């Protein structure tokens, strides 16, 4: 028996999925999405972005359910920034060992910390891919450039990111995967927006979108069969595997498309909005 659209929870990734190329969401798209929400659409987001990065983009969208942020580290009341649920954080000794591995290779990671003040700690952007990402954070008030990576007492580490060529990152990924299988959740794939450069992202082993989607669905009173998700990248796969229906945009990675129940138009064609507008609400 088909579940009515108003009884489903729709959860979309942001970059490469709901957002248009260039990570924009124009006012016209905000209006379209708000019209759907006002008609009864249950909608929220699951993104690798932090609150400080995601909120400015969607601050005028009337999300009616908590958001999943930083790849499942946080479940957050989007309009207040209040974290309802947090997963565990990466142990400091794990991060320090990763630093020891990266330093002789001249790789400076972006480290995301959470404390009284959240920070994005970074060193030198040693390559074009890292510099492009740094430029995208230009107005982010959390940015903190350092000569040496040191963490404030009580500061927790939500994740870290290294950007470089695949051949340089391969041994780093393999070492971390082998050494910390129970500590880290790793994503390693080419940057869709900057081919040739790869992103190695690390989160706590329990932090992923799929796990937090389960918690969100339970909290909001939806069975997993009533959850519909949209995505384009490797970190969307966990929620693809547990949701009742999974949709990949046309520009998604091949592995993500293969895991999807349906392929919809690309983010450049506003495929998510097109699909949502086709529902009977």
C-alpha positions, 0 to 999 in steps of 0.5 A: 500500500502506497504511503501518502506524501503527507505521511512521509518525511523527506530528507535532502542532502545539500551540496550537489543535491538540493543546492544548485551548482556553486552551492546556492539556493535562490530566493525563488527556490526558497519560495517554492520549498516553503509553499510545499511545506505550508501545504503539509510537506514534512521536510528537512536536511541531512548535510555534511555542513555545520550549522554555521555553514548551513543556516545562512543558506536556508535561514528563510526556509520554514523547515518543520523538522530538526536538521541533521548536520555535520554528517550526522554528528548533530541533530539540531533545531535549525532555527535556533541552532540548539543541538538536540542530539550529539554523537560521540567525538573523535578522541584527541589521541586519534587526531594527534596520530593523524597529524603525525602522519600528515605533517611530513607529507606537508598536508594541513587538515581542516579540523572542526572543533566544538566547545564554547566557541566552535572553530575550523582550525587550519594551516597552510592550503598547500594545493589548489583543492585545499585553497578552493575549499578555504576560499569557500569558508572566507566569511565563516567566523569559525575560521582559525589559522594556526602555525601548530595544531593545539586544542583548547581544554574541553574542546571536542573534535567533531571531524577533520578533512584533508584535500589533496591528490589521490596518490598522496592521500591513498597511504594516509587513508589506508593507514587510518582505516587499518589503525582506527577501524573502531574510532573513525568513519572515513569517506574518501572520494573525488571532489565533484566540483574540482576533479583531480582533487580528493577529499578524505573526511574523518568523523567518529565511527558512530557519526553518519547520516544513516544512524541519525536519520534513524534517530530523527525518524523515531523522534518525529514519529515516522517509520523508516518505510515513510522516510524518503531521502535525496543525495549525491555523494558517498556520505549519503549511502548510509541513509540510502540503505535504511530509508524507505525510498532513496533518490539520487540526482543525475549528477551523483557519483555512480556508486550512489546512483547504483544504490538509489531507487530512482534517478531524478534530474540534476541539482542544476535542474533543481531535481529535488524541487521538481520531484517534491512538486510532483507529489500529491499533497 
